[in-house]
Amino acid sequence: MMGRSGTLDRARKGAETLRELAVKAASRDSCLRPAAQAR
């Protein structure tokens, strides 16, 4: 059980990191998209 909970914590942290990266990429993409559409 201990090992499994540790794996869950690691997976949860990994998911949070991926979510943060996705948010950063989405915000950066939303900043770039209007310029691309204007062109």
mmCIF file as gemmi writes it, N, C-alpha and C atoms, coordinates in Angstrom:
data_model
loop_
_atom_site.group_PDB
_atom_site.id
_atom_site.type_symbol
_atom_site.label_atom_id
_atom_site.label_alt_id
_atom_site.label_comp_id
_atom_site.label_asym_id
_atom_site.label_entity_id
_atom_site.label_seq_id
_atom_site.pdbx_PDB_ins_code
_atom_site.Cartn_x
_atom_site.Cartn_y
_atom_site.Cartn_z
_atom_site.occupancy
_atom_site.B_iso_or_equiv
_atom_site.pdbx_formal_charge
_atom_site.auth_seq_id
_atom_site.auth_asym_id
_atom_site.pdbx_PDB_model_num
ATOM 1 N N . MET Axp A 1 ? 0.836 -1.211 0 1 0 ? 1 A 1
ATOM 2 C CA . MET Axp A 1 ? 0 0 0 1 0 ? 1 A 1
ATOM 3 C C . MET Axp A 1 ? 0.866 1.254 0 1 0 ? 1 A 1
ATOM 4 N N . MET Axp A 2 ? 1.941 1.217 0.789 1 0 ? 2 A 1
ATOM 5 C CA . MET Axp A 2 ? 2.804 2.404 0.847 1 0 ? 2 A 1
ATOM 6 C C . MET Axp A 2 ? 3.351 2.72 -0.54 1 0 ? 2 A 1
ATOM 7 N N . GLY Axp A 3 ? 3.855 1.689 -1.214 1 0 ? 3 A 1
ATOM 8 C CA . GLY Axp A 3 ? 4.431 1.916 -2.54 1 0 ? 3 A 1
ATOM 9 C C . GLY Axp A 3 ? 3.389 2.454 -3.514 1 0 ? 3 A 1
ATOM 10 N N . ARG Axp A 4 ? 2.162 1.924 -3.388 1 0 ? 4 A 1
ATOM 11 C CA . ARG Axp A 4 ? 1.139 2.372 -4.328 1 0 ? 4 A 1
ATOM 12 C C . ARG Axp A 4 ? 0.784 3.843 -4.081 1 0 ? 4 A 1
ATOM 13 N N . SER Axp A 5 ? 0.667 4.219 -2.801 1 0 ? 5 A 1
ATOM 14 C CA . SER Axp A 5 ? 0.333 5.613 -2.503 1 0 ? 5 A 1
ATOM 15 C C . SER Axp A 5 ? 1.447 6.539 -2.99 1 0 ? 5 A 1
ATOM 16 N N . GLY Axp A 6 ? 2.696 6.089 -2.844 1 0 ? 6 A 1
ATOM 17 C CA . GLY Axp A 6 ? 3.807 6.898 -3.339 1 0 ? 6 A 1
ATOM 18 C C . GLY Axp A 6 ? 3.732 7.059 -4.847 1 0 ? 6 A 1
ATOM 19 N N . THR Axp A 7 ? 3.354 5.98 -5.532 1 0 ? 7 A 1
ATOM 20 C CA . THR Axp A 7 ? 3.22 6.056 -6.99 1 0 ? 7 A 1
ATOM 21 C C . THR Axp A 7 ? 2.089 6.996 -7.366 1 0 ? 7 A 1
ATOM 22 N N . LEU Axp A 8 ? 0.997 6.95 -6.584 1 0 ? 8 A 1
ATOM 23 C CA . LEU Axp A 8 ? -0.128 7.847 -6.874 1 0 ? 8 A 1
ATOM 24 C C . LEU Axp A 8 ? 0.295 9.298 -6.678 1 0 ? 8 A 1
ATOM 25 N N . ASP Axp A 9 ? 1.047 9.567 -5.605 1 0 ? 9 A 1
ATOM 26 C CA . ASP Axp A 9 ? 1.516 10.935 -5.379 1 0 ? 9 A 1
ATOM 27 C C . ASP Axp A 9 ? 2.394 11.383 -6.532 1 0 ? 9 A 1
ATOM 28 N N . ARG Axp A 10 ? 3.285 10.492 -6.974 1 0 ? 10 A 1
ATOM 29 C CA . ARG Axp A 10 ? 4.179 10.857 -8.073 1 0 ? 10 A 1
ATOM 30 C C . ARG Axp A 10 ? 3.366 11.112 -9.343 1 0 ? 10 A 1
ATOM 31 N N . ALA Axp A 11 ? 2.37 10.256 -9.601 1 0 ? 11 A 1
ATOM 32 C CA . ALA Axp A 11 ? 1.533 10.429 -10.795 1 0 ? 11 A 1
ATOM 33 C C . ALA Axp A 11 ? 0.746 11.728 -10.695 1 0 ? 11 A 1
ATOM 34 N N . ARG Axp A 12 ? 0.263 12.042 -9.485 1 0 ? 12 A 1
ATOM 35 C CA . ARG Axp A 12 ? -0.515 13.267 -9.31 1 0 ? 12 A 1
ATOM 36 C C . ARG Axp A 12 ? 0.366 14.483 -9.563 1 0 ? 12 A 1
ATOM 37 N N . LYS Axp A 13 ? 1.589 14.457 -9.024 1 0 ? 13 A 1
ATOM 38 C CA . LYS Axp A 13 ? 2.509 15.577 -9.264 1 0 ? 13 A 1
ATOM 39 C C . LYS Axp A 13 ? 2.828 15.691 -10.748 1 0 ? 13 A 1
ATOM 40 N N . GLY Axp A 14 ? 3.017 14.56 -11.403 1 0 ? 14 A 1
ATOM 41 C CA . GLY Axp A 14 ? 3.3 14.584 -12.834 1 0 ? 14 A 1
ATOM 42 C C . GLY Axp A 14 ? 2.131 15.17 -13.604 1 0 ? 14 A 1
ATOM 43 N N . ALA Axp A 15 ? 0.905 14.808 -13.203 1 0 ? 15 A 1
ATOM 44 C CA . ALA Axp A 15 ? -0.277 15.336 -13.888 1 0 ? 15 A 1
ATOM 45 C C . ALA Axp A 15 ? -0.369 16.843 -13.676 1 0 ? 15 A 1
ATOM 46 N N . GLU Axp A 16 ? -0.071 17.31 -12.458 1 0 ? 16 A 1
ATOM 47 C CA . GLU Axp A 16 ? -0.116 18.751 -12.198 1 0 ? 16 A 1
ATOM 48 C C . GLU Axp A 16 ? 0.922 19.475 -13.036 1 0 ? 16 A 1
ATOM 49 N N . THR Axp A 17 ? 2.117 18.891 -13.143 1 0 ? 17 A 1
ATOM 50 C CA . THR Axp A 17 ? 3.161 19.515 -13.957 1 0 ? 17 A 1
ATOM 51 C C . THR Axp A 17 ? 2.73 19.575 -15.416 1 0 ? 17 A 1
ATOM 52 N N . LEU Axp A 18 ? 2.157 18.472 -15.917 1 0 ? 18 A 1
ATOM 53 C CA . LEU Axp A 18 ? 1.697 18.459 -17.311 1 0 ? 18 A 1
ATOM 54 C C . LEU Axp A 18 ? 0.599 19.493 -17.507 1 0 ? 18 A 1
ATOM 55 N N . ARG Axp A 19 ? -0.283 19.632 -16.513 1 0 ? 19 A 1
ATOM 56 C CA . ARG Axp A 19 ? -1.367 20.605 -16.638 1 0 ? 19 A 1
ATOM 57 C C . ARG Axp A 19 ? -0.799 22.02 -16.684 1 0 ? 19 A 1
ATOM 58 N N . GLU Axp A 20 ? 0.192 22.298 -15.821 1 0 ? 20 A 1
ATOM 59 C CA . GLU Axp A 20 ? 0.81 23.628 -15.832 1 0 ? 20 A 1
ATOM 60 C C . GLU Axp A 20 ? 1.45 23.902 -17.187 1 0 ? 20 A 1
ATOM 61 N N . LEU Axp A 21 ? 2.163 22.905 -17.717 1 0 ? 21 A 1
ATOM 62 C CA . LEU Axp A 21 ? 2.796 23.084 -19.029 1 0 ? 21 A 1
ATOM 63 C C . LEU Axp A 21 ? 1.74 23.313 -20.101 1 0 ? 21 A 1
ATOM 64 N N . ALA Axp A 22 ? 0.63 22.59 -20.015 1 0 ? 22 A 1
ATOM 65 C CA . ALA Axp A 22 ? -0.44 22.758 -21.003 1 0 ? 22 A 1
ATOM 66 C C . ALA Axp A 22 ? -1.034 24.157 -20.911 1 0 ? 22 A 1
ATOM 67 N N . VAL Axp A 23 ? -1.209 24.662 -19.681 1 0 ? 23 A 1
ATOM 68 C CA . VAL Axp A 23 ? -1.761 26.007 -19.499 1 0 ? 23 A 1
ATOM 69 C C . VAL Axp A 23 ? -0.802 27.04 -20.071 1 0 ? 23 A 1
ATOM 70 N N . LYS Axp A 24 ? 0.497 26.87 -19.791 1 0 ? 24 A 1
ATOM 71 C CA . LYS Axp A 24 ? 1.485 27.809 -20.334 1 0 ? 24 A 1
ATOM 72 C C . LYS Axp A 24 ? 1.477 27.77 -21.853 1 0 ? 24 A 1
ATOM 73 N N . ALA Axp A 25 ? 1.437 26.566 -22.423 1 0 ? 25 A 1
ATOM 74 C CA . ALA Axp A 25 ? 1.426 26.434 -23.879 1 0 ? 25 A 1
ATOM 75 C C . ALA Axp A 25 ? 0.154 27.047 -24.449 1 0 ? 25 A 1
ATOM 76 N N . ALA Axp A 26 ? -0.982 26.843 -23.779 1 0 ? 26 A 1
ATOM 77 C CA . ALA Axp A 26 ? -2.249 27.385 -24.277 1 0 ? 26 A 1
ATOM 78 C C . ALA Axp A 26 ? -2.232 28.906 -24.218 1 0 ? 26 A 1
ATOM 79 N N . SER Axp A 27 ? -1.723 29.475 -23.123 1 0 ? 27 A 1
ATOM 80 C CA . SER Axp A 27 ? -1.684 30.933 -23.009 1 0 ? 27 A 1
ATOM 81 C C . SER Axp A 27 ? -0.738 31.517 -24.05 1 0 ? 27 A 1
ATOM 82 N N . ARG Axp A 28 ? 0.409 30.862 -24.246 1 0 ? 28 A 1
ATOM 83 C CA . ARG Axp A 28 ? 1.349 31.341 -25.256 1 0 ? 28 A 1
ATOM 84 C C . ARG Axp A 28 ? 0.721 31.209 -26.644 1 0 ? 28 A 1
ATOM 85 N N . ASP Axp A 29 ? 0.011 30.102 -26.873 1 0 ? 29 A 1
ATOM 86 C CA . ASP Axp A 29 ? -0.629 29.883 -28.17 1 0 ? 29 A 1
ATOM 87 C C . ASP Axp A 29 ? -1.711 30.932 -28.401 1 0 ? 29 A 1
ATOM 88 N N . SER Axp A 30 ? -2.482 31.265 -27.359 1 0 ? 30 A 1
ATOM 89 C CA . SER Axp A 30 ? -3.545 32.253 -27.509 1 0 ? 30 A 1
ATOM 90 C C . SER Axp A 30 ? -2.945 33.629 -27.781 1 0 ? 30 A 1
ATOM 91 N N . CYS Axp A 31 ? -1.723 33.863 -27.295 1 0 ? 31 A 1
ATOM 92 C CA . CYS Axp A 31 ? -1.058 35.141 -27.576 1 0 ? 31 A 1
ATOM 93 C C . CYS Axp A 31 ? -0.586 35.175 -29.025 1 0 ? 31 A 1
ATOM 94 N N . LEU Axp A 32 ? -0.149 34.027 -29.543 1 0 ? 32 A 1
ATOM 95 C CA . LEU Axp A 32 ? 0.388 33.991 -30.906 1 0 ? 32 A 1
ATOM 96 C C . LEU Axp A 32 ? -0.723 33.899 -31.946 1 0 ? 32 A 1
ATOM 97 N N . ARG Axp A 33 ? -1.838 33.274 -31.584 1 0 ? 33 A 1
ATOM 98 C CA . ARG Axp A 33 ? -2.879 33.004 -32.58 1 0 ? 33 A 1
ATOM 99 C C . ARG Axp A 33 ? -3.456 34.281 -33.199 1 0 ? 33 A 1
ATOM 100 N N . PRO Axp A 34 ? -3.803 35.329 -32.44 1 0 ? 34 A 1
ATOM 101 C CA . PRO Axp A 34 ? -4.36 36.542 -33.063 1 0 ? 34 A 1
ATOM 102 C C . PRO Axp A 34 ? -3.425 37.13 -34.118 1 0 ? 34 A 1
ATOM 103 N N . ALA Axp A 35 ? -2.133 37.125 -33.853 1 0 ? 35 A 1
ATOM 104 C CA . ALA Axp A 35 ? -1.175 37.66 -34.825 1 0 ? 35 A 1
ATOM 105 C C . ALA Axp A 35 ? -1.203 36.81 -36.092 1 0 ? 35 A 1
ATOM 106 N N . ALA Axp A 36 ? -1.306 35.495 -35.93 1 0 ? 36 A 1
ATOM 107 C CA . ALA Axp A 36 ? -1.336 34.611 -37.097 1 0 ? 36 A 1
ATOM 108 C C . ALA Axp A 36 ? -2.627 34.837 -37.886 1 0 ? 36 A 1
ATOM 109 N N . GLN Axp A 37 ? -3.733 35.055 -37.194 1 0 ? 37 A 1
ATOM 110 C CA . GLN Axp A 37 ? -5.001 35.282 -37.892 1 0 ? 37 A 1
ATOM 111 C C . GLN Axp A 37 ? -4.988 36.642 -38.585 1 0 ? 37 A 1
ATOM 112 N N . ALA Axp A 38 ? -4.374 37.646 -37.955 1 0 ? 38 A 1
ATOM 113 C CA . ALA Axp A 38 ? -4.332 38.982 -38.555 1 0 ? 38 A 1
ATOM 114 C C . ALA Axp A 38 ? -3.556 38.937 -39.857 1 0 ? 38 A 1
ATOM 115 N N . ARG Axp A 39 ? -2.525 38.088 -39.886 1 0 ? 39 A 1
ATOM 116 C CA . ARG Axp A 39 ? -1.729 37.98 -41.108 1 0 ? 39 A 1
ATOM 117 C C . ARG Axp A 39 ? -2.546 37.264 -42.165 1 0 ? 39 A 1
